[in-house]
Each structure stands twice: as structure tokens, then as C-alpha cells.
Amino acid sequence: IIIFDRIREGIKTSKKTELAPIINESVSATLSRTVLTSGLTLATVVILYFFGGEMIQGFSLALIVGIIAGTLSSIFVASPTLLWFKFSVLEFRNKEIEKAKRKQDKER
């Protein structure tokens, strides 16, 4: 979600019309935050796995798998999927401009 939000901001503010460089900048901007957040959460869950009881270990194992899969998919799957859908930067910008015009017309 954070990466897609950063891509959306990049589309609005960037002068570029190609999507790949905007995605690259967005992923690079959020990569350290994503890795740190996931890494610290994973470390905490691993500690719970080793020091928790039997019921906590099963839950912790599910969390470990989920954290790893979620982190990898948000970094390596989500952004290329956007490219795969052939998302058009220009169409998005035009739609945003139309929304702003409609909102401005309603306020008058």
C-alpha cells in the first residue's frame, strides 16, 4: 500500500511520462522503511517462536511466513504487476485533472 501510494504521488508530481522510472524511484524511496519495519517485526516474532509455548509457536510460525511473503510480494510483485497492467501515466493525470475541474465546478 505504501509503495502504491508513493507511486501515485510520483505520478502526480513527476514530469516523467514513463511509468518504470517513477516506480523505481518510489520503490527506492520506501525500500529501507519496508525492510526495517518487516525485519524488526520478524525478529520479534522469531523470539516469540523460540520462547513461546506450543500454541504461540504455531501462531508465530504463521506470522513468520506471512511477514516474509508480504514483504517480498510488496517489493518484488506489486510494482511489476502495475507495469504488467500497462497503466498509463498520462491517462491517470488526465483523470486527476478532470476530477479537480469537476470539484471546482461544483464549488462555484
N, C-alpha and C positions, 0 to 999 in steps of 0.2 A: 504494500500500500504506500509506503513511504517513497519507494523508488518511482512508482507511477505518479505520485503527487509531484515529485521533483521533475519528472519528465513533462508533466502538464505545465508546471511553472516555466521550465526551459523553453517549451514551445511558445508560450506567451511572450517571453522576454527576449528570446534569441532572434537574431536576424537570419539565422540559417534556415534553409528550406528542406534540407535533407534530415531525415529522422535519425539515422545511425549516429552522427556526431552528437546530437542532443542526448540520445540515450547513453552514449559513452560518458559524457560529462556528468549526467545525472547519477549513473551507477558509481562513478569515481567519487562523486561528492558524498554519497551515502554509504560507501563500502566500509570505511573504518568504523562508523557508528554501528552498522549492521553486525560486523564481525565482533566488536567489543560487547555489544548487548547480548548477542547469541552466545558468545564464549563465556561470559560471566554467568549467564543463566544455565548453560550447560555444566559449568564447573559446580554450581550449587546443586544441581540435580544429580550429578555423579557422586557428590559427597552424600546426598540423601540415599542413593542407591547402596553405597558401601556401609553406611552406618545406620540405615533404617531397618525396620523389621521386615518380615516376609511380605506383608501387604504393601508396604511402602516401596519395596524393591520392584514389584511388578508395575506399580504406577510410575515409578521413576524410570524404568526401562522404556515404557511407552512415551514418556516425556522426552527422553534422550533421542529416541528415533524421530519423534515429531520435530524437535528443535533442529536436528541435523537436516532432515528432509525439507523443512520450511525455509531454513537459511539458504540451502543450496538452490532450492527452486526459486526463491525470490531474487537471487543474484544471477543464476545461470539460465533459468527457464522463462521467467516473466517478461523480461525485456526483449529477448529474441522472438517471443510469441507476438509481441506488438509489431515487430518488423514483418513477421510472417503474415499477419493480417493485412499488410500493405496499407497501414494507417497513413493518411495524407496530412501533412503539417498544414498545408495551405487550406485544405477543407476545414480543418479544426479552427484555424484562425478566422476564416470567413464566418463560420457558425458563431464564434465568440463575438465577432463584430455585430452580427445580426441580432444576437441576444441583447447586447448592450444598447443597440438602436431601439429595439422594441421596448426595453425597460425605460429608456429615456423618453420615448413617445408616450408611454403610459403615465409617466410622472407629469407630463405637460397638461 
